Amino acid sequence: MNLRRVKAVCVKEFTQIRRDPRSLGLGLGIPIILIVLFGYGLSLDIQDVPLAIWDQDNTKASVDFILDFRNSNYFKIIGYYDNYGEIDRLINKGTALMALVIPKHFSRLYYTNQTVPIQLILDGSDSNTASVALGYVKSIVNTRNANIIQQVSKTSGVINPEPVDLRPRVWFNEGFESKYFIVPGLIAIIMMTIAALLTSLTVAREWERGTMEQLISTPVRPIELITGKFIPYFTIGMIDLVIAVLMGRFVFVVPLMGNLFLLFILSSIFLAGALGLGISISIMAKNQLLASQVALLTSFLPTVLLSGFTYEIFNMPKAIQAVTYLVPARYFIICLRGIYLKGTGIAALWPQAVFLTLFAFLTVLLAVKKFKKKIL
């Protein structure tokens, strides 16, 4: 690859962007608009909440209590565990949204009409889901308390007003603030949509304006042309990332618990994949209107609807859940929320990093393979 030719194409693309203020405004203005609209305006019913159980008592009384959750449509028990380390791992990975810890002597306290403390650990990084799920748990506990009070009053007449004392503890977002999970997810939407939309027009515009013939007649190779067009929009995408991070920190006061360097590395990989997708669409469409429509269908809609940003994936039909594995933003949002709210490192996020790298490699390779230096 000749770097001088890459630089020439890159300078040409920067000049074209500078002469088209609408595209530049689209690239830098829409992220701000999306953050403000979603950050202030988005707020959502769930079922099949993944629940981990640690039953330290293992008696009929504790099993009956767990059955209240198993028989509920709102919860899905993913397994039974025996230590906090396992619970911590499950919640950090996003496998469990909450964990119920039933203490020893549950049955003794239960049958002697004493208050039984039950610990509930919640992942608060998705504040809306966590608050709704907590309401479901409280409803189940209140129903059981009412039944116990009714039974005891018929037999002994001595009533304990609170037989089961639920003690919830929320991790990562104790105040259930929606912005804590919305703002990190918005970064994925902004980068995917803006990158794919802007680059989907770049090659198609050359065909429509008749300048592609001039490029084809030059010694520029396909990889050099793709790279030259890639760099300016990669720069805009990283500027958008900086804007989103700064607005999240200073406008919405969303904490960044993890490594900022890891955030930028994973974001740059995801951005490269989004740009490769946009350029591939532009090469195949050769028409700006068609390219922009295809880019919206393949980037914005899947990212908003199938990534876990708006709707919980575990709450979707099984067939749709299978489709979400093909949506790159699903993996990127896991990375963003993990880094932002849990301080998760690469040791937990490497599967997502591998998929994002594969996505970037395949889309860029597709763009290079699809571009031919010939007029059809």
Helices and strands as residue ranges (DSSP letters): H 3-18, H 21-41, E 49-55, H 60-70, E 75-80, H 84-93, E 98-102, H 106-111, E 116-123, H 127-155, E 164-171, H 178-209, H 212-216, H 222-250, H 260-285, H 288-295, I 296-300, H 301-305, G 313-315, H 318-324, H 328-337, I 338-342, H 346-370
